[in-house]
Amino acid sequence: MDALCPSPPGPSRSQRNYERNGGRPGTSFLQTLIHLLKGNIGTGLLGLPLAVRNAGLVLGPVSLLIMGIIAVHCMRLLVTCSHHLSAKMNRPSLTYGEAVQYAMENVTSLRRHSQWGKRTVNIFLIITQLGFCCVYFVFLSDNVKQVVEAANATTVSCQVNLTNQTVVGVPSMDSRLYMLCFLPFLILLVFTPSLNVLAPFSLIANLMMTVSLLLIYYYSLTHISDPSDLPKVGQAKDYPLFFGTAIFAFEGIGVVLPLENKMHRPQSFSVVLYVGMSIVTFLYISLGTIGYMCFRENIGGSITLNLPDCWMYQVVKLLYCFGIFITFALQFYVPAEILIPPVLSRLSERWKKTVDLLLRTMLVIFTCILAVLIPELDLVISLVGSVSSSFLALIFPPLLQILTFHDDGLTPPLLLKNLIISLIGAVGFVSGTYIAISELIARNTLKQQQGMLQ
């Protein structure tokens, strides 16, 4: 999201002594912490029980812990490089893309291509955010479809059988038709002229998602069975799917610099980062492990799909869906503000509003088409994580440090560490993308064969 507002020229970070631009008060420690938590907790969290199943009951949580440590380290690298480059370039603050641009200018052989560094980061930001929007389409359709199919026989009792279903649902229309039903409402949602208008709804959505998450924890904790027969280590071919889902969940690196830049006392941001990401990592490991132990091999692409068909947990699904519905506009804001303004700047004032709404409509339709083509929630999450999140969260930050400090005594161990992290991200990108696409093709082939038999 930091790609939206390029930083104006001004005094360096040391000269302004951590004062806010224009004398405006920045966000407090608690506000920044809440924003950091919100930026990392979304649909990815609900998909982690399946990720743990793919990795194994022991290997999954251990891998999540290691990935959390690496992700926090990369976030810290991004902030450190931004500080160094902003002081060097006499800028009050930098965005992710600007940091990469100025780091490339720091290397003589790359200076002429520095603009492409910024553009590359923005491209991956666009891919990531539009990918989130695709995931939201699939999440909304799958959960609402499940609620509708079980509505006539939804019970008061939340006792379930081994498949975690209290009743057999009445088949309704295909999940892709549900996506088309959501399409006009999401188009109207992104027509909102300012995110400030959505602020009250966003607050309500956050509260609803928090309550839903607490109830999901409660149900999972109270229905854990003996996990001794669960595999401690999963199959090697499924581990790339774990990687894609896990790195998708650690989706908050795009909000790190904007939050640090807007904080009233940015020197305290390191504490916010470590405290916030410790909470996030704990939530990821705990829900991923508990959810897998509760629902075992039947775990779905989102843990909400395994909740029983009683009224309380049907409401939980709908509450979380409302939260995701509102969050769609926030995620959509990023690619819209990167792609649309350059087009509008070439038009007369008369056509700007019409073209703006038309482009927003086309972008939402585009994300809906992608979701319709890939209506598999678990594979969409893994694919988006492998393709884009791996670059933003793992590959770019270590390379950024190498470029930023290449002439300032970068030690061989530090260089080796950064190359290893980037290599992990690259291997995860290649293997995760390949396995996710292969699984998509296999599932589509199986569905076609089943359709022919029927």
ABEGO torsion letter per residue (X at the ends): XAAABBBBBEBBAAAAGGBBBGGBBBBBAAAAAAAAAAAABBAAAAAAAAAAAAAEAAAAAAAAAAAAAAAAAAAAAAAAAAAAAAAAAGBABBBAAAAAAAAAAABAAAAAAAAAAAAAAAAAAAAAAAAAAAAAAAAAAAAAAAAAAAAAABBABABBBAAGBABBBBBBBBAAAAAAAAAAAAAAAAABABAAAAAAAAAAAAAAAAAAAAAAAAAAAAABBBAAABBABBBAAAAAAAAAAAAAABAAAAAAAAAAAABABAAAAAAAAAAAAAAAAAAAAAAAAAAAAAAEAABBABAAAABBBBAAAAAAAAAAAAAAAAAAAAAAAAAAAAAAAAAAAABBAAAAAAAAAAAAAAAAAAAAAAAAABABAAAAAAAAAAAAAAAAAAAAAAAAAAAAAAAAGBBAAAAAAAAAAAAAAAAAAAAAAAAAAAAAAAAAAAAAAAAAAX
